[in-house]
Amino acid sequence: MSETISSERGGAENARASLERCIAAGGVVVFPADGLYGLACDPLNAEAIARIHRIKGRDDGKPSAVLYFSPLAMRELVESLGERTRAAVGALLPGPVTLVVDNPEHRYPLACREDPGRLGVRLIGGPLAGAMCPIFQTSANASGEPAPARFADVPPEIIAAVDLAVDGGALAGLPSTVIDLTAYEHGGEWVVLREGGLSSGDLTARLADL
């Protein structure tokens, strides 16, 4: 049976601790990201990831991002990047973006899928900011259905199928902007793979300052 908690009523500290315990135990969580509600688990736990795909109703074979709630938790990964890419990461995160970066050490292969040399990463604030567990994350909807921006719109069958559901109130309603930075280190080139919560103008301005 799933447990539902509210970060607003129960406090952010309780929400963070509950998330960390559930992820460490191999569980699956509905959580508030910055724009939409997501499904999360340990990115190194193949069984939990397979369970998320069953909950969504289909494994579409697409890679998923690894999301962080703390800059400290992602420090080792950032330090493995080139100097120029690190600067871009610092300019764009935290925020409503997913950054696709070079992954020569093949970290989190279960999230990368068939191309372990590329990894999508996120760093967000919000009520769960400060949690130290990286997560495998995807949207909290059945395959082919809209991703929810309100906890009340998360399908009840998904709530019933997870171990923990964190109600973070109404969110922005936009997915993250997905930016490919894999060519940025050597050529300064970047490509928007999906429009989302960060506008093209803001993205250009942030990277132009580097």
KETORRO-193153 format. One record per residue (C-alpha): x, z, y. Coordinates in Angstrom, 2 decimals. Last residue first. Layout:
<rs>
<r X="X" Z="Z" Y="Y"/>
...
</rs>
This chain:
<rs>
<r X="30.29" Z="-20.58" Y="32.47"/>
<r X="27.75" Z="-20.79" Y="35.29"/>
<r X="26.38" Z="-24.10" Y="34.04"/>
<r X="25.34" Z="-22.43" Y="30.78"/>
<r X="22.93" Z="-20.08" Y="32.53"/>
<r X="21.55" Z="-22.74" Y="34.86"/>
<r X="20.97" Z="-25.26" Y="32.07"/>
<r X="19.05" Z="-22.71" Y="30.01"/>
<r X="16.97" Z="-21.62" Y="33.00"/>
<r X="16.04" Z="-25.23" Y="33.74"/>
<r X="15.29" Z="-26.04" Y="30.10"/>
<r X="12.88" Z="-23.11" Y="29.98"/>
<r X="13.48" Z="-20.14" Y="27.69"/>
<r X="10.42" Z="-19.14" Y="25.62"/>
<r X="10.16" Z="-22.31" Y="23.60"/>
<r X="11.35" Z="-25.88" Y="23.25"/>
<r X="12.86" Z="-26.75" Y="19.88"/>
<r X="16.17" Z="-28.40" Y="18.90"/>
<r X="17.71" Z="-28.12" Y="22.35"/>
<r X="21.20" Z="-29.62" Y="22.13"/>
<r X="24.52" Z="-28.28" Y="23.41"/>
<r X="27.79" Z="-29.94" Y="24.36"/>
<r X="30.80" Z="-28.15" Y="25.82"/>
<r X="33.05" Z="-30.47" Y="23.85"/>
<r X="35.23" Z="-28.21" Y="21.71"/>
<r X="33.34" Z="-24.93" Y="21.48"/>
<r X="29.92" Z="-26.35" Y="22.29"/>
<r X="29.58" Z="-28.65" Y="19.28"/>
<r X="27.87" Z="-26.02" Y="17.07"/>
<r X="25.80" Z="-24.73" Y="19.97"/>
<r X="22.40" Z="-25.99" Y="18.76"/>
<r X="19.67" Z="-24.35" Y="20.84"/>
<r X="16.29" Z="-23.19" Y="19.52"/>
<r X="13.93" Z="-21.90" Y="22.24"/>
<r X="12.12" Z="-18.93" Y="20.76"/>
<r X="8.43" Z="-19.13" Y="20.01"/>
<r X="5.91" Z="-18.45" Y="22.76"/>
<r X="2.99" Z="-16.00" Y="22.78"/>
<r X="4.46" Z="-13.47" Y="25.21"/>
<r X="3.52" Z="-10.47" Y="23.06"/>
<r X="0.44" Z="-8.23" Y="22.89"/>
<r X="0.93" Z="-4.80" Y="21.33"/>
<r X="3.93" Z="-3.70" Y="19.27"/>
<r X="2.07" Z="-2.90" Y="16.05"/>
<r X="4.67" Z="-2.42" Y="13.32"/>
<r X="3.55" Z="-3.27" Y="9.78"/>
<r X="5.41" Z="-1.75" Y="6.83"/>
<r X="5.44" Z="-2.49" Y="3.09"/>
<r X="3.99" Z="-5.99" Y="3.29"/>
<r X="1.12" Z="-7.61" Y="1.34"/>
<r X="-1.80" Z="-5.84" Y="3.04"/>
<r X="-0.64" Z="-6.90" Y="6.51"/>
<r X="-0.32" Z="-10.48" Y="5.23"/>
<r X="-3.85" Z="-10.42" Y="3.78"/>
<r X="-5.09" Z="-9.04" Y="7.10"/>
<r X="-3.85" Z="-12.14" Y="8.93"/>
<r X="-1.82" Z="-11.16" Y="12.03"/>
<r X="-4.25" Z="-11.73" Y="14.90"/>
<r X="-4.79" Z="-8.04" Y="15.67"/>
<r X="-1.03" Z="-7.66" Y="16.11"/>
<r X="-1.17" Z="-10.16" Y="18.94"/>
<r X="1.09" Z="-13.20" Y="19.45"/>
<r X="0.27" Z="-14.69" Y="16.04"/>
<r X="1.96" Z="-17.79" Y="14.55"/>
<r X="-0.52" Z="-20.61" Y="14.07"/>
<r X="-1.32" Z="-21.69" Y="10.48"/>
<r X="0.56" Z="-24.25" Y="8.38"/>
<r X="2.07" Z="-21.70" Y="6.00"/>
<r X="0.35" Z="-18.35" Y="6.38"/>
<r X="1.48" Z="-16.44" Y="9.42"/>
<r X="3.97" Z="-13.76" Y="10.35"/>
<r X="6.75" Z="-16.02" Y="11.64"/>
<r X="10.18" Z="-15.91" Y="10.02"/>
<r X="12.96" Z="-13.37" Y="10.06"/>
<r X="15.96" Z="-12.33" Y="7.96"/>
<r X="16.97" Z="-9.06" Y="9.54"/>
<r X="20.03" Z="-7.34" Y="10.98"/>
<r X="19.75" Z="-3.55" Y="10.76"/>
<r X="21.04" Z="-1.44" Y="13.65"/>
<r X="17.81" Z="-0.80" Y="15.52"/>
<r X="18.68" Z="-0.51" Y="19.20"/>
<r X="15.81" Z="-2.59" Y="20.52"/>
<r X="12.69" Z="-2.13" Y="18.38"/>
<r X="10.32" Z="-1.69" Y="21.33"/>
<r X="11.55" Z="-4.82" Y="23.12"/>
<r X="15.01" Z="-6.37" Y="23.26"/>
<r X="16.11" Z="-9.42" Y="21.32"/>
<r X="19.24" Z="-10.88" Y="19.72"/>
<r X="18.87" Z="-14.07" Y="17.65"/>
<r X="21.09" Z="-16.03" Y="15.28"/>
<r X="20.80" Z="-19.38" Y="13.50"/>
<r X="23.70" Z="-20.13" Y="11.16"/>
<r X="25.54" Z="-23.36" Y="10.39"/>
<r X="28.30" Z="-23.80" Y="7.78"/>
<r X="25.95" Z="-22.55" Y="5.06"/>
<r X="24.01" Z="-25.84" Y="5.13"/>
<r X="21.65" Z="-25.85" Y="2.11"/>
<r X="19.97" Z="-22.52" Y="2.92"/>
<r X="21.36" Z="-20.84" Y="6.04"/>
<r X="19.18" Z="-17.73" Y="5.63"/>
<r X="20.25" Z="-17.13" Y="2.02"/>
<r X="23.84" Z="-17.94" Y="3.01"/>
<r X="24.03" Z="-14.91" Y="5.33"/>
<r X="27.64" Z="-15.38" Y="6.43"/>
<r X="29.34" Z="-18.61" Y="5.39"/>
<r X="32.74" Z="-17.69" Y="6.85"/>
<r X="32.81" Z="-20.99" Y="8.75"/>
<r X="29.47" Z="-20.27" Y="10.43"/>
<r X="29.28" Z="-22.49" Y="13.49"/>
<r X="26.38" Z="-21.54" Y="15.73"/>
<r X="22.65" Z="-22.24" Y="15.98"/>
<r X="21.32" Z="-20.05" Y="18.77"/>
<r X="17.71" Z="-18.87" Y="18.68"/>
<r X="16.37" Z="-18.05" Y="22.12"/>
<r X="13.85" Z="-15.73" Y="23.75"/>
<r X="16.50" Z="-13.38" Y="25.16"/>
<r X="19.44" Z="-11.13" Y="24.45"/>
<r X="21.43" Z="-13.29" Y="24.54"/>
<r X="21.95" Z="-16.46" Y="26.57"/>
<r X="25.04" Z="-15.79" Y="28.71"/>
<r X="26.83" Z="-13.71" Y="26.07"/>
<r X="26.21" Z="-16.37" Y="23.44"/>
<r X="27.60" Z="-19.00" Y="25.78"/>
<r X="30.74" Z="-16.93" Y="26.38"/>
<r X="31.18" Z="-16.40" Y="22.66"/>
<r X="30.93" Z="-20.17" Y="22.16"/>
<r X="33.79" Z="-20.73" Y="24.60"/>
<r X="35.99" Z="-18.12" Y="22.95"/>
<r X="35.41" Z="-19.35" Y="19.40"/>
<r X="33.17" Z="-17.36" Y="17.09"/>
<r X="34.27" Z="-14.65" Y="14.62"/>
<r X="33.95" Z="-11.99" Y="17.33"/>
<r X="30.24" Z="-12.80" Y="17.61"/>
<r X="29.68" Z="-12.05" Y="13.91"/>
<r X="31.52" Z="-8.74" Y="14.08"/>
<r X="29.64" Z="-7.71" Y="17.22"/>
<r X="26.17" Z="-8.38" Y="15.80"/>
<r X="25.25" Z="-4.74" Y="15.18"/>
<r X="26.77" Z="-3.65" Y="18.49"/>
<r X="24.63" Z="-6.14" Y="20.40"/>
<r X="21.56" Z="-4.39" Y="18.94"/>
<r X="18.17" Z="-5.70" Y="17.79"/>
<r X="19.55" Z="-8.52" Y="15.66"/>
<r X="17.81" Z="-11.51" Y="14.12"/>
<r X="19.11" Z="-13.78" Y="11.37"/>
<r X="17.44" Z="-17.15" Y="11.77"/>
<r X="15.72" Z="-19.06" Y="9.01"/>
<r X="16.72" Z="-22.28" Y="7.26"/>
<r X="13.95" Z="-24.64" Y="6.12"/>
<r X="13.15" Z="-25.04" Y="2.43"/>
<r X="9.40" Z="-25.03" Y="2.99"/>
<r X="8.83" Z="-22.07" Y="0.67"/>
<r X="5.07" Z="-21.79" Y="0.59"/>
<r X="2.22" Z="-19.29" Y="0.70"/>
<r X="3.45" Z="-17.10" Y="3.55"/>
<r X="3.37" Z="-14.02" Y="1.31"/>
<r X="5.18" Z="-15.93" Y="-1.45"/>
<r X="7.90" Z="-16.98" Y="0.99"/>
<r X="8.29" Z="-13.38" Y="2.13"/>
<r X="8.63" Z="-12.29" Y="-1.51"/>
<r X="11.41" Z="-14.81" Y="-2.05"/>
<r X="13.23" Z="-13.25" Y="0.90"/>
<r X="12.78" Z="-9.77" Y="-0.60"/>
<r X="14.15" Z="-10.92" Y="-3.96"/>
<r X="17.14" Z="-12.67" Y="-2.35"/>
<r X="18.21" Z="-9.57" Y="-0.41"/>
<r X="21.12" Z="-10.49" Y="1.88"/>
<r X="18.96" Z="-11.16" Y="4.95"/>
<r X="17.25" Z="-7.74" Y="4.53"/>
<r X="13.58" Z="-8.30" Y="5.37"/>
<r X="11.36" Z="-9.50" Y="8.19"/>
<r X="8.01" Z="-11.18" Y="8.85"/>
<r X="7.33" Z="-12.03" Y="12.47"/>
<r X="4.96" Z="-11.45" Y="15.34"/>
<r X="5.42" Z="-13.73" Y="18.35"/>
<r X="7.19" Z="-13.83" Y="21.72"/>
<r X="9.72" Z="-11.01" Y="21.85"/>
<r X="9.68" Z="-10.02" Y="18.18"/>
<r X="6.98" Z="-7.63" Y="17.02"/>
<r X="7.31" Z="-6.70" Y="13.33"/>
<r X="5.61" Z="-7.29" Y="9.99"/>
<r X="7.99" Z="-5.76" Y="7.45"/>
<r X="9.19" Z="-6.50" Y="3.91"/>
<r X="11.00" Z="-3.87" Y="1.85"/>
<r X="14.42" Z="-3.77" Y="0.22"/>
<r X="14.95" Z="-0.04" Y="0.81"/>
<r X="17.34" Z="-0.70" Y="3.71"/>
<r X="14.68" Z="-2.87" Y="5.40"/>
<r X="12.07" Z="-0.12" Y="5.09"/>
<r X="14.35" Z="2.63" Y="6.36"/>
<r X="15.55" Z="0.57" Y="9.34"/>
<r X="12.01" Z="-0.40" Y="10.33"/>
<r X="10.79" Z="3.20" Y="10.12"/>
<r X="13.69" Z="4.40" Y="12.27"/>
<r X="13.02" Z="1.75" Y="14.90"/>
<r X="9.28" Z="2.48" Y="15.02"/>
<r X="9.88" Z="6.24" Y="15.26"/>
<r X="12.26" Z="5.72" Y="18.18"/>
<r X="9.84" Z="3.33" Y="19.90"/>
<r X="7.04" Z="5.87" Y="20.06"/>
<r X="4.03" Z="6.59" Y="17.86"/>
<r X="1.38" Z="5.32" Y="20.28"/>
<r X="3.23" Z="2.32" Y="21.74"/>
<r X="5.41" Z="1.51" Y="18.73"/>
<r X="2.29" Z="1.58" Y="16.58"/>
<r X="2.51" Z="2.20" Y="12.82"/>
<r X="0.94" Z="0.55" Y="9.80"/>
<r X="1.96" Z="1.47" Y="6.24"/>
<r X="1.35" Z="-0.96" Y="3.39"/>
<r X="0.00" Z="0.00" Y="0.00"/>
</rs>
